[in-house]
Amino acid sequence: MTSQKLSTRSRELSPFHVMDILAQAKALSEQGRTIYHMEIGEPDFATAEPIVNAGIKALQQFKTHYTPALGLPELRHAIAEYYDRKFSLTVKPERIIITPGASGALQLAISSLLDAGDNVLLADPGYPCNQNIAHILAAETIAIPVSAENYFQLDAKSVAQHWNAKTRAAMVATPSNPTGTILPKQQLTSLSEFVERKQGRLIVDEIYQGLVYENDDYTALEISDECFVINSFSKYFGMTGWRIGWMVVPEFYVDAIDRIAQNIFLAPPTISQYAALTALKAETQVILDARRDEFKQRRDFLLPALEQLGFEIAVKPQGAFYIYANCERFTDDSFSWVKNLLNEQGVALTPGIDFGTHLADKHCRFAYTQSMEKLERAVECIDAFIGR
Ligand SMILES: Cc1ncc(COP(=O)(O)O)c(C=O)c1O
């Protein structure tokens, strides 16, 4: 019999607990129950029509071949123009690399910066795939507990405390998943200065850029050209299924990343790149900004509603579409609590444990990727669950 041996790295990969929640939600839905999906980390809106039409046109024109591994030159130029239009910033197109989503960019960033056994510092709670991608690439992560004091974000002090001889990079996301908090510009500036002094690299995931509610949106590129900036068409642009994103890197890294990208992806998806050209147009952004405003309305409803129910939200989320809430008043085991809430009231959330270990049992994440009516109904159901 053929031996069924998995690599240690794949065996050790941690599962997402939200998958259990999704399976449970699916089973309940099949029994005819109404489920309020607040666990989903993607916009409920379908991709905007002009973008879809651009994709259809690309197909009709048989744009079905590989592009260069670093992406279509016109898309790299269009992203440079986007930085100019949005932030009055000059970014050389040569530094812009088109990737299969931010996920592809994260893989390229880690593989170009870290050798086996090197480590990257990141926030706990944080986006869970970062740890797993590093693990798959034989690199290590050091998760730093973050709290409300620092907007649930890394800062120079916490990074200095954890930096060691094997540390090559620190990674942040602003706005953050799961907390929706923005890294204040000053905090990012001192963090970037510290990392540069250590000859390391700061990786800044800006995937939720554009979904920023009252603060000024900014990019880390305004602060330093030395960092790796990751972005994506998934969230603000509403193109999750198109698997397209980008990364801006210091020029020195472009050749190496080109070689890695050629080998692991060959090229980013061609049709999606043509569609992305339309996503970046000023006319399309009118549609996308209206969607952003709707997300803001939902946040403005959900945040006080949850606080009224007794959840503690230590920092007002200013971006993305998440609220990371402390549910300690109701439970000290948020995973079981989330499962019971789903069973009894049909509301699906993501348990804190999916984002790390720091106070994870006391937290859960609400995604407001549902219509206002559904959110209103979900809040009533949570109220009934708590008051039972
Ligand atoms: C912080 C963060 N980074 C990266 C990703 C990956 O996104 P994509 O590969 O769809 O661009 C996600 C997805 O939820 C995310 O929340």
The ligand as an SDF file (V2000), in Angstrom:
LIG
                    3D

 16 16  0  0  0  0  0  0  0  0999 V2000
   -5.8510   41.3680    6.4700 C   0  0  0  0  0  0  0  0  0  0  0  0
   -6.0390   40.5090    5.2620 C   0  0  0  0  0  0  0  0  0  0  0  0
   -4.9940   40.3270    4.4290 N   0  0  0  0  0  0  0  0  0  0  0  0
   -5.1060   39.5550    3.3420 C   0  0  0  0  0  0  0  0  0  0  0  0
   -6.2980   38.9190    3.0100 C   0  0  0  0  0  0  0  0  0  0  0  0
   -6.3620   38.0660    1.7550 C   0  0  0  0  0  0  0  0  0  0  0  0
   -7.1730   38.6490    0.7970 O   0  0  0  0  0  0  0  0  0  0  0  0
   -7.1370   38.3850   -0.7720 P   0  0  0  0  0  0  0  0  0  0  0  0
   -6.1740   37.2940   -1.0320 O   0  0  0  0  0  0  0  0  0  0  0  0
   -8.5530   38.0450   -1.1470 O   0  0  0  0  0  0  0  0  0  0  0  0
   -6.7090   39.6640   -1.4210 O   0  0  0  0  0  0  0  0  0  0  0  0
   -7.4160   39.0910    3.8440 C   0  0  0  0  0  0  0  0  0  0  0  0
   -8.7060   38.4200    3.5520 C   0  0  0  0  0  0  0  0  0  0  0  0
   -9.6460   38.4240    4.3030 O   0  0  0  0  0  0  0  0  0  0  0  0
   -7.2850   39.9210    4.9940 C   0  0  0  0  0  0  0  0  0  0  0  0
   -8.3130   40.1300    5.8450 O   0  0  0  0  0  0  0  0  0  0  0  0
  1  2  1  0
  2  3  1  0
  2 15  2  0
  3  4  2  0
  4  5  1  0
  5  6  1  0
  5 12  2  0
  6  7  1  0
  7  8  1  0
  8  9  2  0
  8 10  1  0
  8 11  1  0
 12 13  1  0
 12 15  1  0
 13 14  2  0
 15 16  1  0
M  END
$$$$
